[in-house]
Amino acid sequence: MTNGIPLVMSIDVEDWFQVENLKPRVPRESWNTHELRVTENTRRILDIFDSTRTRATFFVLGWIADRVPDLVAEIAVAGHEIASHGYGHELVYNQTPAQFRNDLRKSKRAIHTAAGVTPTGYRAPSFSITEWAYQILAEEGFSYDSSVFPVRIHDRYGSVSVSGRSLFEDVESVREFPVLTWRVFGQNVPWGGGGYFRLLPTWLYEIGFVRAAKQRGGAVFYLHPWEVDPGQPRVDGLPRLHAFRHYVNLDRTVHRLRTLCEHHSFIAFRDLDVLRRVART
């Protein structure tokens, strides 16, 4: 919370080789051959959160939970919320409903085995949510989603018609928490984290973050563990735009994240229920 406005911190726990931008050169069948760096990078983020008293929701990929279960348990023991990022990092709109349901179930099993918790929150890989997915999320026991990034400038984001006017939106029986955008000249400008956070000058990002959060009545920020890892292996032969999106300013993310957390008080999605209950009393 900052000045009474809820600010949610979220981390999408996936490793460097699972990113959609690298897919043209790092296919799914090669994942088992690559170095796992997610544990060290996630612990770097956990250290920042511990020193700044930040609470966060970690959307964990089931594939990661199966291979480094101790990391998932460590996140939970540190007091953070565990949610699902799916299992195999497949874009939702590229799956059939049956495949999506199976992916959800696999992720829930992996997370429960690793940390003893059953996730009730979900975020689609690359924000690739689509309308038919909400009914399946509800049927599989998920109460909220944070997969909508309501901007038109990205080629992979889903097309769910959520406005981004406020922090809370309802789609079917699942509560949707759109990632932060700043409404400027009638257009939603992406301001929720990730590559946008790494690209923009710190002073400019801070101005926009505060104004957008006030405009929306809250903010959802996101980041990935690989974004704090400038030493990760470099993949050659990527399309120029994909390489730029992935590698821009990786060496500055740790400092920027620490500064953001020092300036603002962040909570997890589960804490929003507490805030709503307090507001009604």
Number of C-alpha atoms within 10 A of each C-alpha: 14 14 8 9 17 23 24 27 24 28 21 24 25 27 24 22 25 21 16 18 18 20 13 12 14 17 12 14 7 11 14 9 7 13 12 18 18 20 18 15 18 25 15 15 18 20 14 19 21 12 11 18 14 21 23 26 25 29 26 26 29 29 21 23 25 18 13 15 18 14 19 28 19 16 19 18 11 13 14 21 23 29 30 28 31 27 25 18 19 20 20 22 19 11 12 12 15 10 13 21 18 14 20 22 17 19 27 27 18 25 28 19 16 22 19 13 18 18 21 19 25 23 25 26 26 23 21 20 23 19 13 14 17 21 15 16 22 17 12 14 14 22 17 24 26 22 23 26 28 25 19 14 10 11 7 14 22 24 17 17 11 16 13 22 17 20 21 14 16 12 16 13 14 20 18 24 26 25 26 31 28 24 18 9 7 7 12 20 20 23 26 25 22 19 22 15 23 24 18 13 11 16 9 10 20 17 10 18 23 16 14 24 23 18 16 19 16 23 29 25 21 23 22 24 22 26 23 23 22 16 10 17 12 13 11 9 10 16 12 8 9 14 16 14 15 19 18 16 17 18 15 16 22 18 12 17 20 16 15 17 18 16 12 15 19 27 22 22 27 18 16 14 11 10 12 10 9 9 8 6 5
